[in-house]
Amino acid sequence: MPSKGRILLVDDNADMRRVYGDVLAGEGYEVQRVSGGREAFAAAVADLPDLVLSDVSMPGGGGLSLLAKLRADKATARVPVVLMSGVHKGSADQADGLEQGADDYLPKPVAPALMLAKVAAVLRRYAAPEELGDRLKAHGLVLDVLARTVTVSGKRVRLTRKEFDLLTVLLRKAGTVVSVPFLLESVWGYDPADYSDPHTIGVHVSTLRRKIGARIGERIVAVPGLGYRFEP
């Protein structure tokens, strides 16, 4: 059976490495297990994984430190990272991790089924169909999907990962209404049956409009009860 992908599992707790690693391996993933952030960064640079699944609280450099290093290095900048924590698991901690570039943030203990679903959802978002080479353009805004950059009138705009993914979906489907459930699933990896709060999207749309400027931002139109549409 072909591998579903290579996962770098980072946790200073040997039992967690064994349990989560065995769950992932049983689902068909290749799993490399390491016990700390420094070792994980070296492993990621040496052999680029498809996804990093890391604990937040670890001695000698935790998950957030590892995330920052991965994002700062050209070779690993686009590797998806899912954080887990049994200590820092409040909504503010999760929001902070996501804002710093994590693709998801799971409070421990993580049910195996949920962990597998989140990993699969993030990997789907990073799947690379041919269209990922696109440069999406609209009214002076240029979004390079592969390089993950956005410019407006030639000036770089720095977006969080979720803001970038949200804008990408809206531009790809310009002129059509993109539903709240679709956005929650495709951008955030949530199962709409379990989580359907449109406030999550509304907050990101608000900051996205501000960052790309009023002239283009006003083209992201809320359609009450349905979702959002980018006016071409």
N, C-alpha and C positions, 0 to 999 in steps of 0.2 A: 504494500500500500504506500503511495507517495506521501511524503510529509506535508502537513497542512501549513508548515512554517516553522521558523526557528525562534524560540522564545528564550530570552536571557532572564532568568529568575533570580532576583536579588533579595536575600533576607538573612539577617544574622542569626535567626532561630533555625537550628538544624531540623527540628520537627516540621516547621512550616515549609522549609525547602523540600523536605521529603513528601509531605502531604500534597502541597500544591503542584510540585513537580510531577508526582505520580498521576495526579488528575489530568494534567496537561498531556503527559506522555500517553496516557490511556486514550486520549481523544485523538491522537495521531500527530502531535507536535514533537519536534526535536527540542529538548530542553537542556540548556546549560545552566547549572546551579552554582551561584557564587554567594559569598557571605558578607560582602561589603561594597560600598560605593567605588572605592579606588580600584579594586579588583574588577568590578563590573565595567568601569569606563575603559580600562585596558582591554578587557575581553571584547567590548563593543567595537573598539577601534581595530583590533586585530582581525575580527571576524564578524562583520556587520550582521546583527540579528534582524529579524522581521519585526520584533516587538520586545520592549523591555518591560518587565513586570517587577516593580520594586517596592519594598517596604519604605516607609518614610523615616522612621526612627531607628537609626543604626549608629553604633560608635564608629568614629573615624571617618565621618562623611556620610550623611543620610541621603534619602531619596531626592530631596529637593536640591541638594548640592550636586548629586549625580545628574539630575535633570538639567541644571544650569550648564554643566560641563558638556553634556551631549548636545544641547542646543547651540552652544558657542563654537563647537567644532564642525567644520564644513563636512567632514566625512559622516558625522552622525546626526546632523541637524534635523534630518527628516525622519529619523527612526521614531516610530510611535512609542509613547511611554504611558503606562498605566501605573498609578501609585496606589498603595494600600497602607492603611494605618489602623492600629488598635488603640493608639494613644491620641493622635491628632485626627479625630474623626468627626468633629463638629462641622456645621455648614460653613462657618468662616474658614476653617482649615481647608475644606474641600474647595471652596471658592478660590482661596489663595493658590492652591496647587494648580488648579485649572488656569488661573490667570497667568501663572508662570510658565505655562506651555504644556502641562500634562494633558493627555488625551482623555483620561478618565481618572476618577479617584474613588476607591472603594474602601469603606470602613470594614475593619476586621472585627470578628471573624467573617470571612467571605464564604458564602455557600458555594460549593463547587459548581453547581449549575449556573449561578449568576456570574461567577468568574469566567467560565467558559463562554457564556453569552457575550459578556463585555469584550473579552479578547477577540472573539470572532467578529463582533461589530466594528471594533477599531481596525482590524485587519481588512475588513471589507471596504472601509472608508479610504484605506491607503492602497487598495488594489489599483493596478496601473493599466487601465485600458488605453487604447491608442489616443483617445481624446485628451489624455493628461498632458499632451504636448501643447495644448491650446494656449493662446493668449487671448483672453476675453477683453473686448474693448467696448466702452460706452461713454460718450460725452466727455472725452478727455481722460477717462479712467482706463488704465491698462492693468489687467490682472494676469500674471504669468503663473499658470497652474503648476508647472513643474518646478520652477524656482521659488514658488510661494512668495511672490512679491506683488505689491500693489503700488502704482504711482497715479497721481492725479495732477494733470498739467505738467508732467515731468518730475514732480516732487514725490519722493518716497513717503508712503503712509505706513506706519507700523501698526499691524493688527495682531490681536491674539489669534491663536489657532482656531478657536471657535468662530470668531468674527470672520476670519479668512474663509473658512469652510462654508459659513452661512452666505457670505457674499458670492462665493463660487456657485452655489446651488441657485441662488436668485438670478444671477447673470445667465447661467445655462438655460434657465427656464423663463427668460425675460418675456413679459407679455402674458404669462399665464399665472394663475393663482397657485401658490405652493402651500399645501395644507400644513397646519400645525403638527399633526401626527407624523407626516413625512419628514418635516424638519427635525423634530425631536429624535426620530429614528436615524436619519441619514447623517445629521451633524453631531448629535450628542450621543447616539448609540443607545438611547432609551427604548424600551419596549412600550409602545403607546398604550398597551393594555394595562400597564403598571404605573405609567407616569404620563400625564397629559396636560400639565400646567402650562398655559401659553405665556405666563409671566417670564419664564426663563428666556424665551425667544424675544419677548418685548424688551427686556433689559439690554440684550445684545444688539438688537436693532437700533435702539436709542443711541448707544455708544458708537455703533458703526456709522450711523448718519452723521454724528458729530465729527468723527475722524475723517470721513471722506468729503465733508463740506456740505453746506445746505443745498447748493445747486444740484448736486447728484443725489444727496441723501434724501431729498424730498421725492425722488422717484421710487423709493422703497415705500410702497403704499400698503397700509394695513387694510385688510378686507374683513370686517367684523364677522366673527363666527366661523371664518374659514381659514385664513392664513395671511400670507403676504405676496405681493406681486411687485416685480421690478418693471417700471414703465419704460419701454425702449424708446 
